[in-house]
Amino acid sequence: MKLAFIGCGNISIDHLKGLAELKKSGRNPFELVAVCDIQSERAEAFASETTRLLGNNPSVYTNYREMLEKEEIDAVSVLLSHDLHHTVAEDCFAAGVHVQMQKPLAISPSFGKKMIVDAKKYQRVLTVAEPIVLGAEAVAVARAVKDGFIGPVHLVVDYAATTEVAERGFFGGTPWRHMKGNAGAGWINDHGVHHAHLFTEVNGSIKEIFAYTDIFEKELSDGKVTIQPTGEDTAVTVFRFENGGLGHWMCTSAAHGEGTNGTWFYGGKGCVRHGEYVSLDGGNIVTMKELIKRYAADIEDNPFAHSYIELKEAIIDGITPISSAEKGLEALSVVFAALESAEIHQPVKIQEIIDGIKHTYEDTVIKEMEEMKAQA
């Protein structure tokens, strides 16, 4: 199948390396025939890297609509700022092209719902590239927990405090990630949607969440660009799963001096330290390598490589992917339920966000997005 990339920014190289891993193993179902970025130099540089890693020479564009018109494309990977996701997706569907969307699914839940409707309208596949739930290690953890390996999960704890902003000025080196009109929210969305997806993939749907959020860093600068961020840099939440388990989730991009991170799933027989090991009662330690051998020997190690296997299987075989658009919407709705809770000072049910019953926070995102577009 013929594949194109729309956006050649930071994350695109991870996607390219994923395709390169599939090529090495003889499992790459795609030929990357075109790449597009509004910065021609960046697109040209990425095309050269594609030639180095994949051995072919993709066409280069600065206008994705022109690319859709001129190229014969089966699928695209969209790697753009969050405010562009829904517009680009609909254009691709209308052109008969399947879409893999780099997380989050959309800038906000209502636009995510529209994208799912649009995909069905045009009978196209829509998946989410969500690396935290893909790849052998992530799949092994989810399968093991669902198999009862650590018993029923009673508590999920997740902490993430990064000093990257203090050291570099902006998260990922990109100011737009701190503006909710571009990113949908602050770090709880850009980083946190990964973890919301992880929680629900491993332990099922979250029912209700309560949160406090704030913007502690009122001004950010990398020495060249200075902004006043509108997206929250810190969030502290508590939540309850549909199965009765509890969770405590904290994330901040406003950390100084020392960062921290970790995710723990505590069950009735043991604990998963995500990304490290499983600790069972009696002092037994199961390594991730052992867990993968038992539960995910059939899965690609590289999560980005796995995302393209999922895309191929969804298009060709009709297999529902682990990282489906619907699961992406659920994860995004967990994030927006937390943001809504902080806005209205009440616990919020995830379904209230999905159904559009509560949308006070989302309204502020859409307002800022529209204002930014009017000023552009």
C-alpha positions, 0 to 999 in steps of 0.5 A, spaced: 500 500 500 502 507 498 503 511 504 504 519 505 506 523 511 503 529 512 507 533 517 515 532 518 516 535 525 519 531 531 515 525 531 515 523 524 522 520 525 519 515 530 514 513 525 520 513 519 524 508 524 518 504 525 517 503 518 524 501 517 524 496 523 518 493 519 523 493 512 528 489 516 524 484 518 520 483 511 514 486 514 513 493 512 506 493 508 507 500 506 511 504 501 512 511 503 511 515 496 510 522 499 511 527 504 508 534 506 510 539 510 509 547 510 516 548 511 520 545 504 526 545 507 524 540 513 520 536 508 526 535 503 530 533 509 525 528 511 525 525 504 532 524 504 532 521 511 526 516 508 531 514 502 537 513 507 532 508 511 527 505 506 531 506 500 526 509 496 525 517 494 518 520 496 515 526 492 515 532 496 510 537 497 508 543 501 501 543 500 497 536 503 491 538 498 495 538 492 499 531 494 492 528 495 490 530 488 496 528 485 499 522 488 495 515 488 495 514 496 492 509 500 493 511 507 496 517 510 499 518 517 498 525 520 503 528 524 501 535 525 498 540 531 492 538 534 488 543 532 489 541 524 487 534 525 479 534 524 480 538 518 486 534 515 482 528 516 476 530 513 480 532 507 483 525 506 477 521 507 473 525 502 479 523 497 478 516 499 484 515 503 485 512 510 488 515 516 492 514 522 492 520 526 498 521 531 495 522 538 491 525 541 485 523 536 483 531 536 484 537 539 477 536 543 472 530 544 467 534 540 472 534 534 474 527 535 467 524 535 466 528 528 472 525 525 469 518 527 463 520 524 466 522 517 471 516 517 464 512 517 461 516 512 466 515 507 468 508 509 475 509 511 479 507 516 481 511 522 486 509 527 490 513 532 498 512 533 498 511 540 505 508 542 504 507 550 499 502 548 503 499 542 509 494 542 510 488 545 512 490 552 505 494 552 501 489 549 504 484 554 502 488 560 495 489 558 494 482 556 497 479 563 493 484 567 487 482 563 489 475 564 489 476 572 496 475 572 497 480 578 489 479 580 484 485 580 487 492 579 485 496 586 489 502 585 493 505 579 498 511 581 502 515 575 506 521 576 510 525 571 514 531 572 519 533 567 524 539 567 524 539 560 521 546 560 525 549 565 531 547 561 529 548 554 524 553 554 518 549 551 516 542 551 518 538 545 521 545 543 515 547 540 511 553 543 504 551 540 504 545 545 503 550 551 497 554 547 490 550 548 488 553 542 493 549 538 494 543 543 487 543 546 490 543 553 497 543 556 501 537 559 495 533 561 493 533 554 500 533 550 503 528 555 497 526 559 493 523 553 498 517 553 497 515 560 489 516 560 489 511 554 494 506 558 490 506 564 483 504 560 487 499 555 490 495 561 484 496 566 478 498 563 474 504 562 474 510 567 467 512 570 469 519 574 474 523 575 476 529 579 482 534 578 485 541 580 489 544 575 493 550 574 498 554 570 504 556 574 509 558 569 506 564 567 511 566 561 515 561 557 521 563 553 527 559 549 531 565 548 528 566 541 520 566 542 516 568 549 509 566 550 504 566 555 501 559 556 494 558 556 494 551 557 495 548 564 502 546 566 500 542 572 494 537 574 493 533 580 487 528 579 483 522 582 479 517 579 475 511 579 474 505 574 468 502 572 470 496 575 471 499 582 479 500 582 481 507 584 487 512 581 491 517 582 494 521 577 499 527 577 503 531 571 507 537 571 511 540 566 513 546 571 518 542 575 525 545 576 531 541 579 529 534 579 523 530 575 520 524 576 516 519 573 512 512 574 506 508 573 504 502 578 498 498 577 497 494 584 493 488 584 490 483 589 497 478 587 502 483 585 504 490 582 506 492 575 511 497 574 510 499 567 516 499 563 520 495 568 518 489 571 512 485 575 513 484 582 508 478 585 507 476 592 512 472 595 518 477 592 517 474 585 520 478 580 518 477 573 522 481 568 518 485 562 522 480 557 519 474 561 512 477 560 513 479 553 515 471 551 509 469 555 504 474 553 506 478 546 511 474 542 507 475 536 507 483 537 513 488 534 517 490 539 517 498 536 510 501 538 511 505 531 512 499 527 506 496 531 502 502 529 503 500 522 501 493 522 495 495 526 493 500 520 494 495 515 490 490 519 484 495 519 485 496 512 486 489 509 483 485 514 478 489 518 481 487 524 479 492 530 486 495 532 488 496 539 489 503 538 482 505 535 479 511 534 474 510 539 479 508 544 483 515 542 476 518 543 475 515 550 482 517 552 481 524 550 475 524 554 478 522 560 483 528 559 477 533 558 473 530 564 479 532 568 480 539 565 472 540 566 472 538 573 478 543 575 473 548 571 467 547 574 470 544 581 466 538 581 467 530 579 465 529 572 463 522 569 467 521 562 461 519 559 458 526 560 464 528 556 463 523 550 456 525 550 457 532 550 453 534 556 459 537 560 463 542 555 465 548 559 472 547 558 472 545 551 468 551 549 474 555 552 479 551 547 474 552 541 474 559 542 481 560 543 482 556 537 477 560 533 480 566 535 487 564 533 485 562 526 482 569 525 488 572 527 493 568 522 
